[in-house]
Amino acid sequence: MKTARELQQKHADYVRFGQVLLAVGAFLMIGLLLPNHDKQALQIYAMMVAITGFLGASFFFFRRAKLAQQQAEEIEYEQG
C-alpha cells in the first residue's frame, strides 16, 4: 500500500513532468506560428503532431498528479 508521502512525491513529479511537456509544446507552437516561408507541408504536419503529443502527455501527467493528490488526501484523512 502506498503511503501519503510517496503519493505526494509522485504528485510533485507528475506536475514537473506536465510543466516541462507543456513548455516544450508551447515553444514548438511558437516556432510553428512564426512566419517562415521555407517550411514544407510535411514539416508543418510533423510539428502539429509533435505539439499535440506533447500537450496530450502534459494533460495526462497533470491528470495523474491530481489523482495522486486526491489519494494522498484520502490516506491522510483515514489516518486521522
N, C-alpha and C positions, 0 to 999 in steps of 0.2 A: 504494500500500500504506500502510496506517495505521501510525503509529508507536506505540510503547508509551505515550509521553507523551500523545498525542491520545486514546488509549483510556482512560487514567487520568482525563483531564479529562472525557470522556464519562461514565465511571463516576460521578464526583463529581456531575455534572449530573443524571444519572438518579436517583441517590439523593436529591438535593434535591427533584426533581420528585415522586418517590414519597412522600417525607415530607410535603410540602405537601398532596398529594392525600389522603393518609391522615388528616392533621389535619382537613382540610375535611370529609371523610366522617365522622370521629368527632364533630365539632361538629354536623353535621346529624343524626347518630344521637341525640346527647344532646337536641337540640331536638325530635326526634320522640318520645323517651321521656318527656319532661317532661309532666306532666298539663296538658292544655289542652282544655277541652270545646268550644271554638269551632272546632276542626279538622273539616273535612268529609272524607268518604271520598276524594274526588279529591285533596285536598291530601296526605293520608297516603300514597296510592299514588304521587303525584308525588315526594314526599320519599324513599320507598323506592327508586324508580327512580334518583333522583339519587345516593343513598347507594351503591347497587350500582354505578353508573357510576364514581363517584369511587374506590371501593375496588378495582374492576376495573382502572382505569387505574393506580392505585398499584401493584397487583400486577404489571402489565405493565412499569412502569418499574423496579421492583425486579428483575424477571427480566432486563431489558435491562442493568441495572447489573452483575448477576452475570456475564452473558455477556461484557460488555466487560472486566471484571476478569480473567476467565479468558483471554481473547485477549491482553490485555496481559502476563499472566504467561507465556503461551506464547512471545510475541515476545521477552521478556526472557530466557527460558531458551534460546531458539535463538541469541540474540546472545552468550550466554556470560556 
